[in-house]
Amino acid sequence: MKRKKGFLENMHKDPSNWKANFYFNRKDPRLTVPKINGLGWTLNFGSTYSWVFIIVVVLIIVVSHFLLK
């Protein structure tokens, strides 16, 4: 467990996995990761699940907008 945590932390600290303020790493199984500056969390945009999450949130907003008209 400790070894896996260290491996994930090394991937997180690797600057090549960060595109501006966005974390993009397909090998990292986590959906959310701590921001590089340590203040808050961000999605792992390399994960398919993060894109599914974004689409679901957008669909909820759009559908609720039309239902509340």
Backbone as a printed PyTorch tensor [residue, N CA C, xyz], in Angstrom:
tensor([[[  0.8240,  -1.1940,   0.0000],
         [  0.0000,   0.0000,   0.0000],
         [  0.8690,   1.2600,   0.0000]],

        [[  1.8960,   1.2580,   0.8870],
         [  2.7750,   2.4200,   0.9680],
         [  3.5450,   2.6000,  -0.3450]],

        [[  3.9350,   1.4860,  -0.9430],
         [  4.6730,   1.5470,  -2.2010],
         [  3.8020,   2.1310,  -3.3140]],

        [[  2.5260,   1.7230,  -3.3530],
         [  1.6070,   2.2500,  -4.3610],
         [  1.3950,   3.7400,  -4.1560]],

        [[  1.2500,   4.1640,  -2.9000],
         [  1.0570,   5.5820,  -2.6080],
         [  2.2640,   6.3930,  -3.0730]],

        [[  3.4670,   5.8790,  -2.8540],
         [  4.6670,   6.5650,  -3.3010],
         [  4.7450,   6.6510,  -4.8180]],

        [[  4.3190,   5.5790,  -5.5000],
         [  4.3050,   5.5690,  -6.9580],
         [  3.3260,   6.6110,  -7.4920]],

        [[  2.1300,   6.6800,  -6.8920],
         [  1.1330,   7.6680,  -7.3140],
         [  1.6210,   9.0840,  -7.0400]],

        [[  2.2960,   9.2590,  -5.9130],
         [  2.8150,  10.5870,  -5.5720],
         [  3.9030,  11.0210,  -6.5510]],

        [[  4.7380,  10.0910,  -6.9810],
         [  5.7670,  10.4210,  -7.9750],
         [  5.1420,  10.8150,  -9.3030]],

        [[  4.0760,  10.1150,  -9.7090],
         [  3.3810,  10.4910, -10.9480],
         [  2.7780,  11.8760, -10.8090]],

        [[  2.2290,  12.1660,  -9.6320],
         [  1.5960,  13.4630,  -9.3840],
         [  2.6150,  14.5990,  -9.4540]],

        [[  3.8180,  14.3640,  -8.9620],
         [  4.8420,  15.4110,  -8.9290],
         [  5.5700,  15.5870, -10.2580]],

        [[  5.3770,  14.6670, -11.1970],
         [  6.0520,  14.7390, -12.4890],
         [  5.4650,  15.8910, -13.3140]],

        [[  6.2660,  16.9040, -13.6530],
         [  5.7500,  18.0630, -14.3930],
         [  5.1870,  17.7180, -15.7730]],

        [[  5.6090,  16.6110, -16.3560],
         [  5.0940,  16.2540, -17.6880],
         [  3.6380,  15.8040, -17.6380]],

        [[  3.1160,  15.5110, -16.4370],
         [  1.7150,  15.1230, -16.2980],
         [  0.7950,  16.3160, -16.0820]],

        [[  1.3590,  17.4930, -16.0120],
         [  0.5740,  18.7110, -15.8090],
         [  0.6000,  19.5540, -17.0680]],

        [[ -0.5750,  19.8800, -17.5690],
         [ -0.7230,  20.7810, -18.7150],
         [ -1.3650,  22.0490, -18.1730]],

        [[ -0.5750,  23.0900, -17.9870],
         [ -1.0020,  24.3170, -17.2970],
         [ -1.4560,  23.9080, -15.8910]],

        [[ -2.7120,  24.1300, -15.5370],
         [ -3.2190,  23.7430, -14.2170],
         [ -4.0140,  22.4520, -14.2550]],

        [[ -3.9340,  21.7050, -15.3380],
         [ -4.7070,  20.4830, -15.5080],
         [ -3.8040,  19.2650, -15.4320]],

        [[ -4.2470,  18.2810, -14.6670],
         [ -3.5100,  17.0320, -14.5060],
         [ -4.0120,  16.0490, -15.5550]],

        [[ -3.1160,  15.4650, -16.3280],
         [ -3.4750,  14.5380, -17.4000],
         [ -2.5150,  13.3530, -17.3500]],

        [[ -3.0060,  12.2360, -16.8000],
         [ -2.1740,  11.0390, -16.6950],
         [ -3.0600,   9.8010, -16.7960]],

        [[ -2.9960,   9.1120, -17.9220],
         [ -3.8210,   7.9220, -18.1340],
         [ -3.4060,   6.7500, -17.2610]],

        [[ -2.1710,   6.7400, -16.7860],
         [ -1.6920,   5.6330, -15.9430],
         [ -2.1310,   5.7790, -14.4900]],

        [[ -2.5370,   6.9570, -14.0940],
         [ -2.9680,   7.2150, -12.7220],
         [ -4.4520,   6.8530, -12.5980]],

        [[ -4.8050,   5.8940, -11.7410],
         [ -6.1980,   5.4510, -11.6410],
         [ -7.1070,   6.4000, -10.8570]],

        [[ -6.5380,   7.4100, -10.2080],
         [ -7.3560,   8.3030,  -9.3810],
         [ -8.1890,   9.2460, -10.2340]],

        [[ -9.4280,   9.5010,  -9.7970],
         [-10.3030,  10.4520, -10.4720],
         [ -9.9190,  11.8760, -10.0980]],

        [[ -9.6250,  12.0910,  -8.8270],
         [ -9.2030,  13.4110,  -8.3730],
         [ -7.8030,  13.3090,  -7.7670]],

        [[ -7.0560,  14.3790,  -7.9330],
         [ -5.7020,  14.4580,  -7.3860],
         [ -5.5160,  15.8310,  -6.7510]],

        [[ -4.6290,  15.9320,  -5.7690],
         [ -4.3600,  17.2550,  -5.1900],
         [ -3.7280,  18.1660,  -6.2370]],

        [[ -4.0730,  19.4250,  -6.1820],
         [ -3.4720,  20.3870,  -7.1070],
         [ -1.9820,  20.4860,  -6.8370]],

        [[ -1.2610,  20.8880,  -7.8370],
         [  0.2000,  20.9500,  -7.7500],
         [  0.6490,  21.9480,  -6.6790]],

        [[ -0.1320,  23.0240,  -6.4600],
         [  0.2330,  24.0080,  -5.4380],
         [ -0.2560,  23.6110,  -4.0500]],

        [[ -1.0020,  22.4890,  -3.9490],
         [ -1.4400,  21.9800,  -2.6610],
         [ -2.7510,  22.5470,  -2.1520]],

        [[ -3.3610,  23.4740,  -2.8900],
         [ -4.6070,  24.0960,  -2.4530],
         [ -5.7840,  23.5320,  -3.2490]],

        [[ -6.4150,  22.5130,  -2.7280],
         [ -7.5930,  21.9460,  -3.3760],
         [ -7.2900,  20.7150,  -4.2080]],

        [[ -8.2710,  20.3310,  -4.9940],
         [ -8.2010,  19.1270,  -5.8100],
         [ -8.5540,  19.4530,  -7.2510]],

        [[ -8.1370,  18.6020,  -8.1630],
         [ -8.4870,  18.7370,  -9.5650],
         [ -8.7760,  17.3540, -10.1310]],

        [[ -9.4570,  17.3180, -11.2520],
         [ -9.7370,  16.0530, -11.9190],
         [ -8.5090,  15.5720, -12.6750]],

        [[ -8.3910,  14.2720, -12.8000],
         [ -7.3790,  13.6740, -13.6550],
         [ -7.9960,  13.5610, -15.0450]],

        [[ -7.6820,  14.4840, -15.9230],
         [ -8.2960,  14.5290, -17.2460],
         [ -7.8070,  13.4170, -18.1620]],

        [[ -6.8810,  12.6190, -17.7100],
         [ -6.4580,  11.4410, -18.4540],
         [ -7.3620,  10.2500, -18.1900]],

        [[ -8.2010,  10.3530, -17.1800],
         [ -9.1190,   9.2770, -16.8120],
         [-10.4320,   9.4110, -17.5710]],

        [[-10.9240,   8.3090, -18.0960],
         [-12.2170,   8.2960, -18.7880],
         [-13.3260,   8.6890, -17.8250]],

        [[-13.1920,   8.2890, -16.5730],
         [-14.2270,   8.5850, -15.5830],
         [-14.3880,  10.0810, -15.3320]],

        [[-13.3320,  10.8430, -15.4520],
         [-13.4580,  12.2860, -15.2480],
         [-14.2880,  12.9070, -16.3630]],

        [[-14.1270,  12.4200, -17.5850],
         [-14.9230,  12.9390, -18.7000],
         [-16.3880,  12.5280, -18.5670]],

        [[-16.6220,  11.2990, -18.1010],
         [-18.0020,  10.8670, -17.8440],
         [-18.6200,  11.7470, -16.7650]],

        [[-17.8730,  12.0360, -15.7170],
         [-18.3500,  12.8950, -14.6390],
         [-18.7090,  14.2860, -15.1730]],

        [[-17.8530,  14.8770, -15.9930],
         [-18.1100,  16.2000, -16.5580],
         [-19.3600,  16.1840, -17.4240]],

        [[-19.5160,  15.1630, -18.2680],
         [-20.6860,  15.0630, -19.1440],
         [-21.9610,  14.9230, -18.3190]],

        [[-21.9290,  14.1050, -17.2770],
         [-23.1090,  13.9310, -16.4230],
         [-23.4820,  15.2500, -15.7450]],

        [[-22.5120,  15.9770, -15.2330],
         [-22.7920,  17.2580, -14.5770],
         [-23.3960,  18.2490, -15.5730]],

        [[-22.8350,  18.3300, -16.7700],
         [-23.3620,  19.2410, -17.7880],
         [-24.7760,  18.8320, -18.1760]],

        [[-25.0280,  17.5400, -18.3500],
         [-26.3740,  17.0760, -18.6920],
         [-27.3830,  17.4010, -17.5960]],

        [[-26.9960,  17.2450, -16.3480],
         [-27.8870,  17.5950, -15.2380],
         [-28.2280,  19.0740, -15.2700]],

        [[-27.2450,  19.9080, -15.5270],
         [-27.4860,  21.3590, -15.5900],
         [-28.4060,  21.6990, -16.7500]],

        [[-28.1490,  21.1440, -17.9180],
         [-28.9620,  21.4400, -19.0970],
         [-30.3900,  20.9400, -18.9120]],

        [[-30.5590,  19.7130, -18.4430],
         [-31.9010,  19.1560, -18.2510],
         [-32.6520,  19.9260, -17.1850]],

        [[-31.9980,  20.2670, -16.0780],
         [-32.6850,  21.0160, -15.0360],
         [-33.0750,  22.4180, -15.5100]],

        [[-32.2820,  22.9950, -16.3690],
         [-32.6090,  24.3130, -16.9340],
         [-33.9120,  24.2360, -17.7280]],

        [[-34.0540,  23.2080, -18.5530],
         [-35.2590,  23.0770, -19.3620],
         [-36.4610,  22.6450, -18.5290]],

        [[-36.2480,  21.8820, -17.4750],
         [-37.3660,  21.4440, -16.6360],
         [-37.8900,  22.5610, -15.7380]],

        [[-37.0520,  23.4990, -15.4050],
         [-37.4480,  24.5880, -14.5100],
         [-37.9550,  25.8100, -15.2410]],

        [[-38.0600,  25.7710, -16.5400],
         [-38.5700,  26.9110, -17.3130],
         [-40.0390,  27.0880, -17.1020]]])
